[in-house]
Amino acid sequence: MDDASEEARNAGSTIVIDLYFWPTPNGYKISIALEEMGLDYTVHGIDIGAGDQFDPEFLKIAPNNRIPAIIDHDGPGGVDFHLMESGAILLYLARKTGQFLPTDPVDEFRAIEWLMWQMGGVGPMFGQANHFIVYAKDKIDYAIDRYRNEVHRLCRVLNKRLGEAEYVAGEYTIADMAIFPWMRAHDRYDVDLDALPNVKRWFEAIDSRPAVQRGLAVLEERRRKVPMTDEQKEVMFGATQFKER
């Protein structure tokens, strides 16, 4: 963790939000939202392969030792406010700015419904599929099939919904921002977008948004482009993450 944002504020910068981030689907949800909402922010890279998520200072902000997290230096009451969990952060930012979350109660809860669908389904299931397909030392056919099949089922649910509406909640909302980053690795799960025409149309529309491309560019140079080392795997998946802190 660095003190770049503190220096910027002392120099009179307009930076308001600190984003604790690594280039993963959950991280991209927030960088995309910040760009879409036009909020000033600075990025703190939390290298989850190096164990930065266990830094005591980071744990004060995100006690679950997961990215993303934010500190809003203009939080409720005008004081510093920290928040973890990507879904909670999206809701907070949407309500803070009055953007990308409908005000009509029916439409608002439709967006929240699909946000929860991503948080409870897409994230965990896609994440487990990715682990067993890509990272697990032992390739367990049962686990691979179990989670890949669930990914395909969820994609069919999404395709059906997008046959009814342009975006999952009707208009473009934080729910779309939450789902989209997880769909970027569809090839990894043998998901053919040509067989899901509604998803393909939705995916291409979101991918073409300038703010989305800016959000995806955050720390792109640090995105892991080579296989993980044994040390990184141990930090991510081994005993290190289970130590009491």
C-alpha positions, 0 to 999 in steps of 0.5 A: 500500500502506498500514500499517493492519495494522501500526498495528492490531497495535501497538494490540493487534488480533487481525489476523493476515493481510494480504490484498493484493487487488483485486475480481477473480475471483482476489481474491475466491477469497481474501476468500471463503476468509478469511470462510468460515474465520473468519480475522482479516484486513486488506485492502490495495487493489492497484489493478491499473489504476493500476499498484499491482502494480508497487510495489517493496514489493508485488513483495517479497511477490508477485514475479509482480506479480499479486494476490492475495497474503497475509502471515500474521503467524502463519506456520509457526514463528510468523513472518511468511510471505508467499505469492502465487498464489491456488491456493497461498494456498487450500491454505495457508489450508485446511491452516492452519485444518483447514477446507474440505479433506478429510483422507481422501487420496482426498477430499483429492486430489479437491478438489486435482484440481478446484482445479487444474482451475480454476487451469489451465483456468477461470482462463486460459480465462475470462480470455482470453475476457474480454480478447478480448470486453471489452477488446481494441481489435481484435475478433478473431473467431477469438480470441473464438470460440476462448476462448468455445467453451472457456468453454462446454466447461469449463462442460459439464465442470462441469455433468457433475461436479455431476450426480455430486456436490453440490459438485465434491469431494463436500463444499464445499471450497476448490475450489468457492471457486476456481471460483465467482467466475469463474462470476459473469460467465457472461452475459458469455460467453453461458453460459445457466445454465438450460441447465446445471441442475447448475451453476445449483443449485451456483451458487445454493447458494454465492451464498447463503452469508453468508460468500461474500456478505461476501467479495464485498463486500470493496472493492466500492465500488472495483470498476470500474463504468465502461469502462477508460481508455486509461491503465488499459488500457496498464497492464494490457495494454500495455508497462508490464507487460513492463518488467524490474523 
